[in-house]
Amino acid sequence: MKFTIIGAGNGGQSMAAHLTHLNHEVVLYDIQTDLIAKIKENGGIKAEGVFEGFASVTATTDLEFAMSDSEIIMVTTTGTAHKSVARSIAPYLKDNQIIMIFPGYWGALEFRNIFNEVGMNKKVYVAETESLIYTCRYIEPGHVRIRKIKDNLEFATLPANDASIVKERLKEVYPQLVITDSVLTTTLNNLNPQFHVPILLLNTGRIESEGDFFFYPDGATPSVVNVIEAIENERLEIGKKLNINLSTCPELLNRFYDVDEDNIYDAIQNNPAYKTGKAPTTINYRYIYEDIPYGLHPFVKLGEKLGVETPASNLLIDLASLIRKEDLRANALQLTDLGLNNKTPDEIVEYLKGNKKAYN
């Protein structure tokens, strides 16, 4: 199969190396000219970790070239780029292409909303996962370390009744993909906002001091986990209101990493994939600028619509805004960006399932 990977960060470079290793044709696209130039200079991507080797990957800043003859489009950018990616790829889309967003961050809803707005009428399949499939970092451009490829990862499509088509076409590459009921399930099962934001904010002094530490085992102390548990309760309550099948944090970590614990603290502490990940060295980081405006904020707005109070999530947004001296709600993702603002809770459920047309 021919894959276009949009976004040459940690996930994109790791995916490009892995899919090339599996003998698929891959084009890796990014708007960062220096990053792509370095990968091209290297001739591809060196991988270490769960598999070792060098992958001869085609890298480009030419989107039209990257999209030509593509069968599967993998979007591995941060949530902050979803709108611009959806707009930029719309003119090049063809019938029967799959767009898979790793991870969701409300991405399938955003993409469909943009496609409707620009009048994109091709029959494409829009899907998203609950998490990035790789636990990885790029050491430098063209050199990645992949610590884990998740064992079991749920995905959904918008509309939901397209999922079996996507599953069939990707089963050879990612047999661990499991269909779930809706893209709100995948988005709300994305633990990044729930984990990243409280651990980062409540370790601000440590991050801004000399020396480093391991983000999860050192940063997720019992008191910090109390905050994570409060967000967990808010998340699960929203799931109940929508009658969607959300997993608890221990269930998700068991599925992703085969960590069998019955509480969040032990599940984090005993996850081998978390043992060696160093904490950021600055608060000016995507754990603030992606996980709040594209994670916690739309989560809070959905809670308001459903009548679910979210005091812990709101508190973290306010604290981050104070620390960064800026209003992190000002340019955050809104329900209008997701096509959900004028829908009742029942209409949201019908829209997600595809019982009402997901295309205008």
N, C-alpha and C positions, 0 to 999 in steps of 0.2 A: 504493500500500500504506500501511497505518497502522503506524507504528513507535512503540514505547515505548522511550525511552532512560533507563536507570536509572544515575544518576551524572552530575552536572553539572560535572565537573572539566574538565581539558584535553581529553580525548578525547570526553567526552559533549557538551560545547558545540560542539566542532568537527564532530562527527558530526551534531548537530542542525542546524547551519547548512548543512552539505553536503547532507543528505537533503532538507531544505526547498528548497534551491537546485535539487534534481532533481525538485521538484514532488510530493514525497510528504508525507503527513500525519504530523506528528511531535508527540509529547508528551514533554517532558523532565522527569524526576522526580529530586528529591534531597530528603534529610531536612534539609538546611541551609536554614533559613527565610530568613536574611539574603541568602544567595546567590540563592535563587529570587526573592525580593522584588526584588532589583536587576535581574535579567533581565526580570521582568515590568514593572518601571518603565521599562526601556529599550524594551519592546515586542518584544524578540527579541534577536538576536545579529548583531553586525557581524563580517564575516570579511574578512581580508586575507591575501595570499600567493598560493597556487596558484589561488584564485578570489577575486573581490572582490564585496562586496555586503552587503546587509542581509537577514536571514532573520527573518520574523515567526514566532517559535516560541512555542508554548504551553508554559509552565513551571508546575510545580505541586509541592506537598508532599503531595498527596492521592493515595496509591497506588491506591486503588480506581478513582478517576477516570482515572489514568494508564493503568491496565490495561484499561479498558473498551474492548471491540471491537478490541483490538490484535491484529495478525497476527504481528508480529515484535517480540521483546523483546531489545533490545541492552543488555548489562550492561557498563558501562565504569568501574565502581568499582575501587578497589584490591582486591587479593586478600584483604585483611583483612576486607572486608565481604561476601565471598561467602556465608558461612554465613547471615548475617542476611538477605541479599537472598533467598536460596533459601527460607528459612522464611517471609518476609513475602509473597512472590508466590504461594506454593503455593495458598492458598485462592482465588485469582483466576484460576488457569490453566484453559484450555479446550483441548479436543482440537484437534490440528493446528497449534498455535502453535509457533513456533521461538524458542528461547532461544539467543542467540549471545553468548559471553563474549569480550571484547576486552581484553587477551590472556588466555590460559588460566590461568596460575598454578594449575594443578591444578583449575580451576574446574568443568569438566564432571563430574569424579569427585566433587567436593564436592556439587554440586547433585543428582546422582543419589542420593548417599548420604543427603542430607537428605530428598529426596522419598520415598525408601523408608522412612525413619524416621517421617515424618509421615503415611504412607499416601496420598500423592498418586497417584491412579490415572488421571489424564488421559493421553492419548497425545500427548505433546509431544516435540519434537526438540531435544536438548541438544547444542550445538556450541561449540567454542572455536577461537580462532586462536592462532598462534605469536607474534604481536606485535600491538600496536595498529596499525591500518591508517593512521593519521595520524601524521606527525611535526609536533607542534603545541604551542602554549602558549596559555593564555588570559591576556591582558594585564591585564584586569580583568573582572569579571562582565559578560557580554554582549559581549565583544570578544575575538576569537581571531585568532591568526596561525598559518596552516597552511603549513608549509614544504614538505611533501611528502605525497602520497598514494601509498602503496607500490604498486609495479608488479606484484608477484607475492607472494601471501600464502597460505600453506597453512592449512587448517583440517581438523578432524576432528570426528566425532560419537561419542557414547556411547549405544548401540552403534554401531560403525563402519559398519554396513550401512545406516544412515539418511542417510549423507552425500550421496548422489545427490539425495535429496529436497530437502535444504537448498540444495545447489548450484543446482538448477533454480529454486527460488523466489527466490534472491538474485542470479541472474546478471545481471539488468538493472541492479541497483544497484552490485554489486561483481563485475564480470566477472573481476577479477584473483584471485578466490578459487580455490584449487586444492585438491582433495581429497588428503589424505594418510592413512596407514594407521591411526593411533590417536591418542587424546587424550594419550597419553604422548609421542608424537612432537611434538605441538604444544607441550606444556608444556616438554619438555626442549630444544626449539628456541627457547624464549624466552630471548634473550640478556641480558635485563635483570639477573638476578642475577650472571651471569658477568662483565658489564661494569661495572655500577654499583658493586657492593660493593668490589672491589679498587681501582678508581679513586678512590672516595670515601675509603676508609680510608687508602690510601697517600698521599693528599694532605691529610690531616687538618690538618697545620700550616698549609698554604697556605689552606685553607678558613677556618680560625679567625683568620687574620691579616687585615690591612687590604688592600683591593683585591680585584678579581675576576679571573677567568680563564675561558677556554673549557674546559668539562669534558672533552671528548674529545681535541681536538688538543693541548691543553696538559697535561692530566692523564694521558693514556695514553702515558707515556714508554716507552722500550724495556724498562726494568726492571719497570715496572708490567705491561706486556704479557707478561712472563715468567710472572707470576702468573695472568693471564687464560689463557695457554696451558696451565698446569697444570690449571686447572679444566676447560678444553676436553677434555683427555685423560681426565679422570674422567667427564665427561658422555658422551663417545663410547664409553667402555668399558661404561657402563651400557646404552647403546643396543645394543651388541653382545650383551650378556647377554640382552636381551629380544628380539633379532632385529628391531629396529625401525629405520626408515630416517631416522636423524638426519643433519642437514647440518652441515658445518663452519662456523665463523664466517665465513671468506671467502665461502663459498657462499651463506650467508644474506644477507650485505651486498650481494652481487652481485644476488641475487634481489629484495631490498627496494629497493635504491638504484642498481642498475646500476653498481656499483663493481667493476671487474675487476682484482683483485689476488690473489696466491697466498699471502699471509700476513696475519696479524691486524693487525700494526702498520701496514702500508701500507694495508690496507683501511679502518682507522679514520682514518688521517691524510688519506686521499684521498677521503673521503666528504663531498660538498658539504653534505649535510643536517646534518652534525655541526659544521660550521665556526663557527656563530654561537650555539650553545647554551651559555649561561653556567653555571658551576658553582653548586651550592647555596652559600648563605652560612652554613650551619649543618650540623653532623653529625646534629642531631635532625631527621631527614628520612626520607622513605619509602624511600630507597635502603638504609636500615638496617631500618626497621620493616615494610617489605613484602618486600624482596628477600632478607632473611635468614629470618624465620620462615615466609614463604610461598614461598620460593624455594630457598635453599641447604639449609635444615634438612630438608624432606621429601626433597630430592635425596639428602642424606646417609643418611637412614633407608632409602630405597629401595636405595641402594648396600649398606647393611648386609644387607638382606634377600637381595640378589643375590650377596653375597660380593665386592663391588667396594670396594676401599679408596679413601677420599676425603680424604687428609691435607690437601690445599690448601684444600678447602671447610671442613673442620673448623677449620683454623687461622684462617681469616677469621671464622668464627662466634665463636671464642674471643677474637680480637683485638677485634672489635666489642663483645663483652660487657665486656671490660676497659675499653675507651674510654668506653662508656656507663654503666659501673658497674651493670649489670643482667644477669640471665641471659636471654639472647635465645632460649634453647631452652625456657624454662619454659612459655610459652603458644603455642609454635609448632605449625604444622600437623603432625599425626601420620598414620601410615598408617591408623589407625582412622577418621580423618575422611574418608578416601578410599575406604573399603570394601575395602582391600587387605591388611589386617593378617593375615587368616587364609587368604590365598590363596598357593599356591606360584607360582613364576615362570611355569610353564606355565599355571596357572589364571588368572593375571593377563592373559596374552596372549589366552586364550580369552574372558575377560570383556570385554576391550577390543574384540575383533572382533565380539562379539555371537553367537558360536557357543554360548555359554551365556547364558541370559536376563539381560539387564542390569537388569531390574526384578524386585523380589521378588514 
